[in-house]
């Protein structure tokens, strides 16, 4: 299990988790970050690192 700490949701402040699944769009496993409270989702990424990087990249 990945122990990377994600920033909270930029919209509601809820806890975020990483979800993965197989998709033909990326030709294999894709990763996205989802808020467990308001269900905001990131785009699909080919790696966990990319999904986390894009989720956590914002001005605070």
C-alpha positions in Angstrom: 0.0 0.0 0.0 1.3 3.4 -0.9 1.9 5.6 2.2 2.1 8.9 0.3 0.1 11.6 2.1 -2.2 13.5 -0.3 -3.3 17.1 0.3 -6.9 17.4 1.3 -9.6 18.2 -1.3 -9.2 21.8 -2.6 -13.0 22.2 -2.7 -14.3 20.7 0.6 -11.2 19.9 2.6 -12.1 16.2 2.7 -9.7 13.3 2.7 -8.3 12.2 -0.7 -7.5 8.6 -1.8 -5.8 7.1 -4.8 -7.9 4.8 -6.9 -6.6 2.5 -9.7 -8.2 0.5 -12.5 -7.6 -0.8 -16.0 -8.6 1.5 -18.8 -8.1 1.3 -22.6 -7.6 5.1 -22.6 -4.1 4.7 -21.0 -3.5 1.1 -22.3 -3.3 -0.5 -18.9 -3.6 0.6 -15.3 -4.6 4.2 -14.6 -4.6 6.1 -11.4 -6.8 9.0 -10.1 -7.3 10.8 -6.9 -10.8 11.0 -5.4 -12.2 13.0 -2.5 -14.0 10.7 -0.1 -16.4 13.5 0.9 -17.5 15.4 -2.2 -16.3 12.8 -4.8 -14.2 15.3 -6.8 -11.9 13.3 -9.1 -8.6 14.1 -10.8 -7.9 13.2 -14.4 -6.5 9.7 -15.2 -2.7 9.3 -15.0 -0.4 6.4 -15.9 1.4 6.4 -12.6 0.5 7.0 -8.9 3.3 9.6 -8.8 1.8 11.6 -11.6 -1.7 11.5 -10.1 -0.4 12.7 -6.7 1.8 15.4 -8.3 -1.2 16.9 -10.2 -3.6 16.7 -7.2 -1.2 18.3 -4.8 -0.1 21.1 -7.3 -2.1 24.1 -6.4 -1.7 27.5 -4.8 -2.5 27.6 -1.1 
